[in-house]
């Protein structure tokens, strides 16, 4: 799993969720491992989430974003994330 959640939370105060098949206690350790069934579950969960997000009726305009969200969009556009 890869995430910029720490940056988003620390710099902008926006809560994030890390999601993946591994055990958090093993993350970034030399002997990190992932159970194969957990990998398939994570892929299926991600696919389900992406499908839902791509078919949901979401309307988002820049004017509607809060100030911290606007800063995050600008930060990401500049290659910060």
Number of C-alpha atoms within 10 A of each C-alpha: 9 7 12 11 15 15 15 19 13 10 12 15 12 14 10 13 9 11 13 17 17 17 12 12 8 12 13 9 9 7 7 12 13 13 11 11 10 14 14 12 14 17 14 12 14 14 12 12 11 12 11 11 11 10 8 9 8 8 6 8 7 10 8 10 12 9 12 14 16 15 14 18 15 12 13 12 10 9 7 11 13
